[in-house]
């Protein structure tokens, strides 16, 4: 399972459609992708 609950990311104010929790800072997605890769590779 991948959890991002403890991560400090917020909505991205530079999002073209306005500040929204539907689009996070780019580092959020980088961290999520990293966690996803660990799961796929069977790493903890």
Contact map, one row per residue, 1 for C-alpha under 8 A:
11100000000000000000000000000000000000100000
11110000000000000000000000000001001100100000
11111100000000000000000000000000000000000000
01111110000000000000000000000001000000000000
00111110000000000000000000000000000000000000
00111111000000000000000000000000000000000000
00011111100000000000000000000000000000000000
00000111110000000000000000000000000000000000
00000011111000000000000110110000000000000000
00000001111100000000100110000000000000000000
00000000111110000011111110000000000000000000
00000000011111100011101111000000000000000000
00000000001111100111000000000000000000000000
00000000000111110110000000000000000000000000
00000000000111111111001000000000000000000000
00000000000001111100000000000000000000000000
00000000000000111110000000000000000000000000
00000000000011111111000000000000000000000000
00000000001111101111100000000000000000000000
00000000001110100111111100000000000000000000
00000000011100000011111100000000000000000000
00000000001000000001111100000000000000000000
00000000001100100001111110000000000000000000
00000000111100000001111111011000000000000000
00000000111100000000001111111000000000000000
00000000000100000000000111111100000000000000
00000000100000000000000011111110000000000000
00000000100000000000000111111111000000000000
00000000000000000000000111111111100000000000
00000000000000000000000001111111110000000000
00000000000000000000000000111111111000000000
01010000000000000000000000011111111100000000
00000000000000000000000000001111111110000000
00000000000000000000000000000111111111000000
01000000000000000000000000000011111111100000
01000000000000000000000000000001111111110000
00000000000000000000000000000000111111111000
00000000000000000000000000000000011111111111
11000000000000000000000000000000001111111111
00000000000000000000000000000000000111111110
00000000000000000000000000000000000011111110
00000000000000000000000000000000000001111111
00000000000000000000000000000000000001111111
00000000000000000000000000000000000001100111
